[in-house]
Amino acid sequence: MDQHYFEDFEPGQVFCSKNTFVVEAQHIKDFAAMYDPQPFHMDEEAAEKSFFQGLAASGWMTASLTMKLQVEGELCPAGGVIGAGIDELRWVRPVRPGDTLRTETKVLEVRASTSRPNQGVIKVKTTTLNQEDKPVQVCVGNLMVLRRT
């Protein structure tokens, strides 16, 4: 895995996940049981009668899967994917059993840290897409990245 240092990033670059993740109904239910125990995440019958009209993954599960795909993908910032904050997080459409997820991360901004000369911050927009290339989540966040020393 090639690491990318702060100096390697520039606005407009796009990094993709190397893998995909197929979401199964049991993944949705197990995650919900642990972290978001709402009926439309845990029970098909209740989900059918809900706003979602069917079993839907928790948005937090989608965010977690996005992180997994991003960490295993092409981005590879030196020091790891270390968040300095999220400016925007939107769940555009529900993730359903059988969906196959992947990510695309676009560098929006690159700025050197004034207080920490050994690192910088990159602002990125990560879009999580399903098998139809429809976005299910959009996140704009800031990542700390080590500089070459």
Backbone torsions as a table, in degrees:
resi	resn	phi	psi	omega
1	MET	NA	117.8	177.3
2	ASP	-80.6	127.7	176.9
3	GLN	-87.0	144.8	176.1
4	HIS	-108.1	123.8	177.0
5	TYR	-87.5	167.4	-178.6
6	PHE	-48.2	-43.4	-176.4
7	GLU	-67.2	-15.7	-178.8
8	ASP	-83.3	-13.5	-175.1
9	PHE	-95.2	143.8	173.1
10	GLU	-148.9	150.2	-179.4
11	PRO	-55.6	139.9	178.5
12	GLY	100.6	-20.3	178.2
13	GLN	-63.4	145.7	178.0
14	VAL	-125.8	131.1	178.4
15	PHE	-121.1	133.4	-176.5
16	CYS	-109.9	159.2	171.8
17	SER	-69.5	146.2	177.4
18	LYS	-84.9	-25.5	-177.6
19	ASN	-116.0	170.8	169.5
20	THR	-120.6	167.7	177.3
21	PHE	-134.0	123.1	177.0
22	VAL	-91.7	120.3	-177.4
23	VAL	-86.5	125.1	177.9
24	GLU	-105.9	154.7	179.6
25	ALA	-53.8	-40.7	-178.5
26	GLN	-66.6	-33.9	174.9
27	HIS	-58.9	-46.9	-178.5
28	ILE	-60.1	-47.3	-177.3
29	LYS	-67.3	-42.1	-179.2
30	ASP	-65.1	-44.5	178.4
31	PHE	-61.4	-45.9	-178.9
32	ALA	-61.2	-42.1	-179.8
33	ALA	-59.5	-35.4	-178.7
34	MET	-83.2	-38.9	-165.9
35	TYR	-128.7	-18.4	-176.2
36	ASP	-151.3	67.1	-170.0
37	PRO	-76.1	61.8	175.3
38	GLN	-98.9	145.9	-173.8
39	PRO	-55.6	-36.5	-177.1
40	PHE	-73.7	-6.5	173.6
41	HIS	-101.5	-12.2	-170.2
42	MET	-121.3	-19.7	-170.7
43	ASP	-138.2	119.6	-177.0
44	GLU	-58.9	-41.7	-177.9
45	GLU	-65.4	-45.7	177.7
46	ALA	-64.7	-38.4	-179.1
47	ALA	-63.9	-37.8	179.0
48	GLU	-60.5	-33.2	-177.5
49	LYS	-89.6	0.0	-174.7
50	SER	-94.8	178.7	173.6
51	PHE	-50.2	-37.0	-174.7
52	PHE	-80.0	-18.0	-179.8
53	GLN	52.8	41.8	178.4
54	GLY	151.5	162.6	-178.5
55	LEU	-58.7	131.0	-178.9
56	ALA	-135.5	140.2	177.1
57	ALA	-69.7	148.3	171.9
58	SER	-60.8	143.3	174.9
59	GLY	-58.6	-32.7	179.4
60	TRP	-70.1	-29.2	173.7
61	MET	-67.9	-43.1	177.8
62	THR	-59.8	-43.1	178.1
63	ALA	-62.5	-40.5	179.3
64	SER	-66.2	-41.7	177.9
65	LEU	-66.3	-36.0	176.1
66	THR	-60.1	-44.9	178.7
67	MET	-60.5	-45.2	179.3
68	LYS	-58.0	-49.0	-178.6
69	LEU	-64.8	-37.8	-179.7
70	GLN	-68.3	-43.6	-179.8
71	VAL	-63.3	-36.7	-179.1
72	GLU	-85.3	-1.0	-173.2
73	GLY	-94.2	-160.3	-173.8
74	GLU	-78.5	-19.7	-173.2
75	LEU	-57.3	-55.7	174.3
76	CYS	43.2	57.4	177.5
77	PRO	-67.0	139.5	177.7
78	ALA	-57.0	130.5	-178.8
79	GLY	94.5	-12.2	-179.8
80	GLY	106.8	172.2	177.2
81	VAL	-85.0	93.8	-174.7
82	ILE	-112.8	112.6	-177.3
83	GLY	-77.9	138.4	174.2
84	ALA	-108.9	2.0	178.4
85	GLY	143.1	159.2	179.0
86	ILE	-117.0	127.9	177.8
87	ASP	-88.5	-30.6	-175.2
88	GLU	-153.1	137.3	173.7
89	LEU	-143.7	116.4	-179.5
90	ARG	-128.7	135.4	172.0
91	TRP	-99.9	106.4	-170.5
92	VAL	-77.9	-39.8	177.3
93	ARG	-151.4	157.0	-177.9
94	PRO	-69.0	149.5	171.7
95	VAL	-93.4	129.0	-174.8
96	ARG	-114.4	160.2	173.0
97	PRO	-55.4	134.6	-179.6
98	GLY	95.0	-13.9	177.9
99	ASP	-65.9	142.5	176.0
100	THR	-112.1	117.6	-173.6
101	LEU	-103.0	148.4	173.0
102	ARG	-148.3	167.2	-178.7
103	THR	-127.8	152.7	169.6
104	GLU	-130.5	127.2	-178.9
105	THR	-118.7	121.1	-179.5
106	LYS	-108.8	131.2	176.8
107	VAL	-77.3	123.7	-179.8
108	LEU	-98.6	-35.7	-171.8
109	GLU	-154.7	146.4	177.9
110	VAL	-131.5	124.5	179.3
111	ARG	-142.8	136.1	178.5
112	ALA	-72.9	146.8	175.5
113	SER	-78.2	134.1	177.5
114	THR	-84.8	-25.8	-177.6
115	SER	-96.2	-19.4	-179.1
116	ARG	-129.8	93.8	-174.1
117	PRO	-65.5	-13.8	-179.7
118	ASN	-89.2	5.8	-179.5
119	GLN	-150.5	168.3	175.1
120	GLY	-140.0	-179.1	-179.3
121	VAL	-126.2	134.0	171.8
122	ILE	-116.0	134.2	174.2
123	LYS	-94.0	128.4	-177.6
124	VAL	-129.3	151.0	173.0
125	LYS	-113.5	114.7	179.5
126	THR	-107.0	122.1	177.8
127	THR	-108.7	126.1	175.6
128	THR	-98.6	125.9	-174.4
129	LEU	-117.2	151.3	175.2
130	ASN	-94.5	-173.3	-175.9
131	GLN	-65.4	-16.2	176.9
132	GLU	-96.8	11.0	-176.4
133	ASP	59.9	28.1	175.5
134	LYS	-97.2	133.5	179.7
135	PRO	-66.5	137.9	173.7
136	VAL	-111.2	-23.8	177.6
137	GLN	-149.4	142.9	173.5
138	VAL	-130.2	128.5	-178.2
139	CYS	-133.5	129.9	173.0
140	VAL	-112.0	119.7	-176.8
141	GLY	-140.6	171.3	-179.5
142	ASN	-117.1	129.3	-179.1
143	LEU	-117.3	137.1	174.3
144	MET	-84.1	134.2	-178.1
145	VAL	-133.3	134.3	178.1
146	LEU	-68.3	145.8	173.7
147	ARG	-92.1	157.6	172.1
148	ARG	-68.8	138.2	179.7
149	THR	-115.9	NA	NA
